[in-house]
Each structure stands twice: as structure tokens, then as C-alpha cells.
Amino acid sequence: MADQSNEEDVALMARIARDDEEAFRILVEKHQHAVVGTVAKMTNHSADSEDIAQQVFLRLWKSAKRYQATAKFTTFLFTITRNLVFNATRKKSRRKEHSLDEQEEQWQRSIEDPNHSARPDQSLAAAELRKAIDLAISELPEKQRLALILRRYENMPYEEIAGVLKLSVSAVKSQLFRARAALRESLGTYLEGR
């Protein structure tokens, strides 16, 4: 199934290289959820997450003529995603800007309750836990954070993550081990206090 999906993606990229807008629409619809989700998690749901995700697909369109199917298509797609997220993260850390609107938006998201039937104290505790996990993930180094997100949320195999991060499979496993250890450490006191 994965090979068939990859073949479909490669065929769509060939059509996009010939300026086929319908093929581009299909490819965006197929992968937008994964890209937007990954960008949002990598940027801690910042206000510019959607802009970065759009840039990923614009970059995909512009690079279609040069695209070579030397690796899985998703490796190519998430390499573009990685580069744009890392660039945005570096720019933002240089500016050190956290607008009040962004902070309020993050706070609002952290208290939203997707399960309306839950008791208020349970939903507040769940929201606090989600916020603590998101914060802990956002504090991981970039490569650890992306490796964790791609493995946990996108179910990407180690080999493909290695291609995205330009690391060996053993280095990816090491990044994941360190990320999980850091999360256990940073969330340990939070979870013990519950």
C-alpha cells in the first residue's frame, strides 16, 4: 500500500511538473493534514503555522520540474517542511517575539475541551496535561522534536525519518531516545503531582 501511495505521489509530481493544477490540488489534499499537523507541533501551534504549511506546498510546486524520485515522496515533502520550520524557528528565536495575541491564542487552545461530556475538572486537567506536553515538546532541540513528531504523530518509519533529517537510522533512534528521556524528565514532576 505504501509503495502504491508513493507511486501515485511520484506520478502526481510528474503531472505537476507539466503545470497540472488538478494534480497539485490532489497532492495538497492528500498531504495537507500531515504537513499542517507537523508544522503546528514543531512551532507549538504558533500563529504562523498555516503560513509555513502553505510555503511548503508552494515550494513543492516550484520544485516539481526538478523533482527526482530518489527517495520516497514523503521524505522529499518532509525535508521541505523541516527546512522551512527550522528557518522560521531560527528567525523567531532571533527576534524573540511573542505577541500577546499569540499567547492568548495558545492559552485559549489549551483550555478548549473537545469532549463536552467530561466533567469540568477532568477536562481542565486534560487541557493542562496537553499544554504541558506541547510545551515540553517545543523545548526539545529541533532534530529531536521533528524526529519525535514524525515518528509519533505521522507514524513515519525510521528509514524515512533518517532521510528527512539527513541522519543514519541509528542516529534517528538516538535522537528519539534522547527526546523521550527529556520528555520523561520534564513531565515527571508534573505527572507525579497529579
C-alpha positions in Angstrom: 0.0 0.0 0.0 2.8 2.4 0.9 4.6 1.7 -2.4 1.4 2.3 -4.3 0.9 5.6 -2.5 4.4 6.6 -3.2 4.0 5.7 -6.9 0.8 7.8 -7.0 2.7 10.8 -5.4 5.6 10.5 -7.9 3.1 10.3 -10.8 1.3 13.4 -9.4 4.6 15.2 -9.2 5.3 14.4 -12.9 2.0 15.9 -13.8 2.7 19.0 -11.6 6.0 19.4 -13.4 3.8 19.9 -16.5 1.8 22.6 -14.7 -1.2 20.4 -13.9 -3.1 22.3 -11.3 -5.5 19.4 -10.7 -2.7 17.1 -9.8 -1.3 19.7 -7.4 -4.8 20.0 -5.7 -4.9 16.3 -5.3 -1.4 16.1 -3.8 -2.1 19.0 -1.4 -5.4 17.4 -0.2 -3.6 14.1 0.3 -0.8 15.5 2.4 -2.0 18.8 3.9 -3.3 17.3 7.2 0.1 15.7 7.9 2.1 18.8 6.9 -0.1 21.2 8.8 -0.1 19.0 11.9 3.7 18.5 11.8 4.3 22.3 11.3 1.8 23.1 14.1 3.5 20.7 16.5 7.0 21.9 15.6 6.1 25.6 16.1 4.0 24.9 19.2 0.9 25.9 17.3 2.1 29.4 16.6 0.1 31.9 14.5 2.4 31.4 11.5 1.9 27.6 11.3 -0.6 27.8 8.5 1.7 30.2 6.6 4.6 27.9 6.9 2.5 24.9 5.7 1.4 27.0 2.7 5.0 27.8 1.9 5.8 24.0 2.0 3.3 23.4 -0.8 4.4 26.5 -2.8 7.9 25.2 -2.6 6.7 21.8 -3.7 5.0 23.4 -6.8 8.1 25.4 -7.7 10.4 22.4 -7.3 8.2 19.9 -9.3 10.3 20.3 -12.5 13.5 19.5 -10.7 12.0 16.6 -8.6 13.8 13.3 -8.8 12.2 10.2 -7.2 15.4 9.1 -5.5 13.7 8.6 -2.1 10.1 8.3 -1.0 8.0 11.3 -1.9 7.1 11.9 1.7 10.8 12.1 2.6 11.1 14.9 0.0 8.0 16.6 1.3 9.0 16.5 5.0 12.5 17.6 4.1 11.0 20.8 2.6 8.8 21.0 5.8 11.8 20.6 8.0 13.8 23.3 6.2 11.0 25.8 6.4 10.2 25.1 10.0 13.8 25.3 11.1 14.3 28.6 9.2 11.2 30.1 10.8 12.2 28.9 14.3 15.6 30.4 13.9 14.2 33.7 12.7 11.7 33.8 15.5 14.3 33.0 18.2 16.5 35.8 16.8 13.5 38.2 17.1 12.4 36.8 20.5 8.9 37.9 19.7 5.8 36.5 21.4 2.9 38.8 20.8 0.1 39.0 23.3 -2.3 37.7 20.6 -0.2 34.6 20.1 0.0 34.0 23.9 -3.8 34.4 24.2 -4.4 32.1 21.3 -2.2 29.4 22.8 -3.9 29.8 26.2 -7.4 29.6 24.5 -6.4 26.4 22.7 -5.0 24.9 25.8 -8.4 25.2 27.7 -10.7 24.2 24.8 -12.5 20.9 25.6 -13.0 18.5 22.7 -15.0 16.2 24.9 -18.0 18.2 26.1 -19.4 15.3 28.2 -16.4 15.2 30.5 -16.5 16.7 34.0 -15.1 20.3 34.1 -12.3 19.2 36.4 -11.3 16.3 34.2 -11.3 18.5 31.0 -9.3 21.2 32.8 -6.7 18.5 33.9 -6.6 17.1 30.4 -6.1 20.6 28.9 -3.3 21.2 31.4 -1.6 18.0 30.5 -1.9 18.7 26.8 -0.4 22.1 27.4 2.5 20.7 29.4 3.2 18.0 26.8 3.1 20.6 24.0 5.5 22.9 25.9 7.8 20.0 26.7 7.9 19.0 23.0 8.5 22.6 21.9 11.6 22.9 24.2 13.3 19.9 22.6 16.1 20.6 20.2 14.9 20.8 16.6 16.1 17.4 15.3 14.7 15.6 18.4 11.4 17.5 18.1 11.0 16.7 14.4 12.0 13.0 14.8 9.5 12.6 17.7 6.7 14.3 15.8 7.3 12.3 12.6 7.5 9.0 14.4 4.7 9.6 17.0 2.2 11.6 15.0 2.9 10.7 11.4 3.9 7.1 12.1 6.9 7.5 9.7 9.4 4.7 9.6 12.9 5.2 11.0 14.4 5.0 7.5 12.2 7.8 6.2 12.9 10.0 9.2 16.6 9.4 8.6 16.1 10.7 5.0 14.3 13.8 6.2 16.8 14.6 8.9 19.8 13.5 6.8 20.9 11.2 9.6 21.6 7.5 9.9 18.8 5.2 11.2 20.8 4.6 14.4 21.2 8.4 14.8 17.4 8.8 14.4 16.9 6.2 17.1 19.4 8.0 19.3 17.5 11.3 18.7 14.2 9.7 19.7 15.7 8.1 22.8 17.1 11.4 24.0 13.8 13.2 23.1 11.8 10.6 25.1 14.2 10.8 28.0 13.9 14.6 28.1 10.2 14.4 28.0 10.1 11.9 30.8 12.3 14.2 32.8 10.4 17.4 32.1 7.0 15.9 32.6 8.0 13.7 35.5 7.4 16.2 38.2 4.2 17.3 36.5 2.8 13.8 36.3 3.9 12.9 39.9 1.9 15.9 41.2 -1.3 14.7 39.7 
